């Protein structure tokens, strides 16, 4: 099995600030803005009925959306927006990142763990604010176990439920690398857990070493040092931390039994958002 650490959501260059961890522990990965997407942030909703646009406005942290659409990918929660019949969680990829996944033979049975840049929030006079003085960090916010890989270069038509997926957008379909990964119905190590989902925050999901810049990760060397992590060499292992490469979207971990057990326990033990 391969475990893919996949970076998603707002960052300092796209979107302009961290994604928020809401006071109830909801990890709200904010989709990046894209001129190719028509979906608005007003159309995306939390389970309490608030829209993503309302959260962004309330944070008032200088988000750079510029009237562009929201690139909702990965698309993990049915309740986030209106759905076509038969909808399933999925992830699209294109360009060099898609080529990297193909070159690493990522496919059925492999596990994506999605991470991003997050900061804690709290309410100040009834309004949502980032907690001042608390640095942002990289944390895992969701997962997807692959049941199907759809190559949009194929002559086979896309399933009807995928018509409003961002990677079903015509200009993306035309690209030779455009690929969609569809989630399994059930997570393989726990039959009661869905094949994809998003997490409520807990400390075990944090990748960043305490007190360090967010790209310095606290990976357990006894679990990870002996396996291949793409884009990294042995030099990534520093004194007390793992220096993650900042410019790639996906790091593919060629997992052995120890890494597989770590990933399965992380997913199985984390509370899911409904």
N, C-alpha and C positions, 0 to 999 in steps of 0.2 A: 504494500500500500504506500501511496505517497500522501503527505500532508502538505498543503499549500498555504503558506502564510501570505494573505492577499490584502494589500493596503488599499483602503477605500475611504471615501468621504472627504469633507473639507480639509484643507491644509493651508499653510501660510501663503502658498502661491496660487491656489485655486480655491475660491471661497473666502479666504482671508483670515479665518480664525478657527479655533478648535470646535469640534462637535460637543454638545453639552451632555453631561450626565445630570439628569433632572433630580430634584430632591427626593423622589420616590425610588431612585436607582435606575430609571429607564435610561439606557444608553441610546441616544438619538443620533445615529450617524446621518449627518446632513449630506444629501446627494450633491455632487458637484454640479455647477451650472454648465450648460452646453447650448450652443446656438442651434444644434441639430434636433434638440428635444422640445416638444410642444407642451409637455406636462408642466403645469405651474406648481409652485410651492404651496399655493392656496388649495390645490386639489389633494395634497398629501395630509393625512390626518393621524393623530395619535389616538389611542384608545379612549381618551377622555374627551374627544371631539375637537380639541385645538388643532389648528393647522400648523404645518411646518413654517409657513410664512409668519404666523403670529408669534411663534417661538423666536424666529430670527429677528423680528422687529422688536420684541420685548428685550432680547439680549442687548440690542443696540451696540454691537461690538465691531461695527464696520464691515459687515459681510459684503463681499463683492459678487453680487448676482447680476446686476446690470440688465435686468429685464429678460435674461435668458431662461430657458426651461431647465427643469430639474432632471438630471440623469439618474433615475432610480435603478441603480444596479450596483450590488446585488438587490434583487427584489425578493424579500424574505417573508413578509407578513401580509396575509390576505386582507387584513383590515385597513391597510395603509391607504388604499384608493379603491375606486370602483373596479370590478373585475369582469372579465369575459368568462363564460361558462367553461369549466374544466381547468381553470388557472392552477399552475404549480409554481413553487419557488424556483428561481433560475438566476443565472449569472451569464452575462455576455462578455466577450473579450475580443479585441481586434488589434491589428498592428503587431509591433514587436513583442508585446506581452503575450498575445495569442500565439505567436510563433514560438515563443519560449515554452509555453505550456505544451504545444504540440511536440516540440523537440524533446521534451521530458516525458512524453507518452502519458500525459495526464488524461485519465479517462474513468470509466465506470468503476465504482468502488473507492475512488480516491476522495479525500476530505479537504475541502476548503475551510480554513479558519480566517475570518475577516477581521482585520484590525485597523485602527485609525488613531488620530490625535484627538484626545478628549480632555475636558476640564470639568471639574465639579461646579455645580450651580447652587444657589440658594435664593430665597425670596427676601427682597428688601422693599418694605412698604408695599407689599403685594405684587411686586414685579420681579421677574426672573433676572438674576445677575450672575455672571461668573464670580466665583469666590476669589477675591483679591488675595494675593500673596501665596496662592496655591498653584504651582506650576502645572502645565499640561503634561500629558504622558501618552505613550502608545498603549493601547489595551485592545484585547480581542472582544468584539461585540456580537459576533454571530458565526454561523457555520452552514455548510451545505455539503452533503454527501452526494456524489454524482451517481445518477442512475442512467443518464442518457447524454450523449454528446451530439449536438446538431451542427453539422457543417453547412452553412448557408450557401456554399458553392454548389451543393447537390441540386439535382433536378427535382428532388422531392419537395412539394410545397410545405411551408411551415404549418404546424398545427394552428387551428383557428384561435386557440386561447393565447397564442404568442403574438397575435397581430399588433398589440399595443406595447410590446416590449421594446425598449430603446434600441436593441440590436436587431429588431425587425424593421427599423427605419430604412427606407430604400437606399440611401447613399451608403449606409453601413453594410447592407446585404450585398451590395455590389463589390465590396472589398474581398479579396481572395482569402484573407485570414479570419474573417468574421465567424465566430464560433459561439454557440450557446450551450451552457452546461445546465442540465435539468436535474432537480433534486429527486432523491429517492422518496418513496412514501414514508418509510420508517428508517430510523437510524439503526445501523447494523448491530451495535453493541447493546441496544436497549429498545425492545420492540414497542414500548409505549411512547417513545420519544419520536417526534417527526423527523424526517430526513433533512430538514433545514429549519433554522430559527434564529431569533435574536435574544440576547441575554439581558437580564437585570444585573447591574454592576455588583461584583464582589472582587476582593483583592487578588484572588488567584488568576483573574483575567488580565492583570497589569503585566505588560512586558518590560517597561522601563525600570531600570535600577533606581531605587529610592535616592532622591537627591541629585540624580544625574540628568544630563540632557536626554531628550526622549528617544534618540536613536541608540542609546547605550542600554542594552537589554540584560535582564537578569535571568538568562536561560541557564538551566541546570546542566552544568558541564558533564555530569555523570550520565545524563540522558542523551545529550545532543552532540557532544564533541566528536564522537566516533562515526557520525553519519554525515553524508554529503548534504550541504545546504547550498543551493545554487546561488551564484553571484558572490560567494564567500570562500575564502581559503582559511587555512589555519591561523593566518594573521588576524582574522576577525576576533579571535579569542584573546582578550587582553587580561590584565591583572584584575580579576574580579568581575568582569562583564564581557558581553558579546557586542562588538561594534557592528550594528546592522548597516547594510549598504543603503544609502538614502534615496537612490534614484530609480530603483526597480519597483514594479507593481506587485510581482509575485516572486516569492522565494519557495522553491520546491524542495521539500525535505524528503529524501529517500528513506522512508521510515523503516526501522526494524521493530522488533517486538516491544522494546522499551518506549520508543517514541509513539508507537501506535497505542500502547496502554496509557501513556500520558495524555494523548489527544482524546481518547475515548472517555477517560475519567473526567477531563475538563468539561467536555460537552455534557456528560451524564450528570455531573454534580452541580452544574450552574442552573439557576432558575431562569425559565424562559418567560419572555414577554408574551402576553396573550393578544 
